[in-house]
Amino acid sequence: MPQYVEILDTTLRDGEQTSGVSFTESEKLRVAQMLLSELKVDRIEVASARVSDGEFRSAKVILDWANANGFGQAVEILGFVDGDISLKWIEKAGGHVINLLCKGSKKHCEKQLKKTLDQHLADIANTVSIANEMGITVNVYLEDWSNGIKDSEDYVIDMVKGLEKMNINRIMLPDTLGMLNHKQTTAYCSIMTSNFPDMKFDFHAHNDYDLSVANVYSALECGFSGVHTTLNGLGERAGNVPLSSVIGIVKDHLNYDMKVDESKLYKTCKLVESFSGLRIPANKPLIGEFVFTQTSGIHADGDNKDNLYHNSINPERFGRTYSYALGKMSGKASIKKNLDELGIQLSPEETKKVTAKIIELGDKKESISKEDLPFIIKDVLGSQIVDPSIKIKNYSLSVAQGLKSMATLCIEVNGKDYEKTAAGDGQYDAFMNSLNLIYEELGKELPKLVDYEVQIPPGGETDALVITTITWQSEKRFKTRGLDSDQTVAAIKATIKMLNIIENNI
Ligand SMILES: CC(C)C(=O)C(=O)O
């Protein structure tokens, strides 16, 4: 039987300690539901006790749902060695598990608490016995354990000997400041497992040296049974170890077992991206936008020839698909892959001309998407793969202090003009509201705008060209881009492309 790895995801507690990130009550509930019922992690840590009224309401809403759906024991709350205060907070919220924050290094115990180890253990024993009476399960965090074991190994060993005598469920060992490397992790985790072979240990990694994944690897090899993760690697400073990377190493490198449904990973990470407001870096393994995009033509060629580059990180596992970038590295094979997806057929001669144009645009640093192809083909070959049957005739946009923005828009659809005026929260919103009115009159539905991204080149130029990229969702999800020195005009250009794409059924 492969070793089983238990995941505690702490996006909603430690992840929310990312500077500038704060989740609302309903966002927390949605993330908790996704984590437990879709992604199927084993446990989630959702709050710190006593922090605020808002934190209490969020914990309660999650626990109400979890208790009603059989996940009550999987929801954990960080609490303090404070007699019954944290425990009562947790009980009132409907919780059943406390992750008790204790001092894992002599320095912290003596200098922060101003207590000896024996005094600290006595306080812990008091809180644990109250928890036992209340029927609350206790896990114990040894905060700053990685420094503790380095500087005061005897303290850590004596502490765990003391904890072993109490009725606790597991010990959770944080590398609080992300200081360890993989060799140190192996050395220190081995000390723990060899001294306490019957104890369950979780490892809690931070990423300050970008070594969190390597350290998790080492801790699991030493026989630790659990790992703490966050979605997208959120967390204080450089963050916690990302769940996505842990899934990768546990399944593909260690060949251990876990319950997580990796096909739901991307969807859950995107949800947290939108709630946290922090974009997932495009090159973040498994979940970044570009990690399944082949750029060089030679890879596309290999994929066309019996899947020569096939490997274990295939996108379908994670609910994603391969794509083939268009730019100066594109060969005919990449272009053919994109044309096939759009259902467009070109002769070898036509493909050559279109390839040359894409390479030329790539050389000018322009980014080209699959959806730009029909427009490029029209440009190069003059053929009507996309018929710009929708044109903007004119528009006016207003912005004023204390008043809503207004937009009047006139577009031509198949030779006939349509004009509407609408207000909005900002010029582009007003523009889209006018467009929606026109589409209502036409009896057609517009795709939903699901993402709006503006790229402004670094530097202080106010007239710099900006690229606005909009992601649309109809039956399919697609992106269009617009380029202009005015951000709203760039968005309008992207929108007109979208209208012609849906009109031409591309
Ligand atoms: C609060 C503690 C457990 C923590 O997150 C850490 O030490 O990293």
The ligand as an SDF file (V2000), in Angstrom:
LIG
                    3D

  8  7  0  0  0  0  0  0  0  0999 V2000
    0.6830   30.3880   13.3090 C   0  0  0  0  0  0  0  0  0  0  0  0
    1.7110   29.3930   12.9690 C   0  0  0  0  0  0  0  0  0  0  0  0
    1.2890   28.0040   13.2340 C   0  0  0  0  0  0  0  0  0  0  0  0
    2.1530   29.4980   11.5600 C   0  0  0  0  0  0  0  0  0  0  0  0
    1.3960   29.6900   10.6550 O   0  0  0  0  0  0  0  0  0  0  0  0
    3.5710   29.2910   11.3210 C   0  0  0  0  0  0  0  0  0  0  0  0
    4.3330   29.1010   12.2570 O   0  0  0  0  0  0  0  0  0  0  0  0
    3.9580   29.3430   10.1510 O   0  0  0  0  0  0  0  0  0  0  0  0
  1  2  1  0
  2  3  1  0
  2  4  1  0
  4  5  2  0
  4  6  1  0
  6  7  2  0
  6  8  1  0
M  END
$$$$
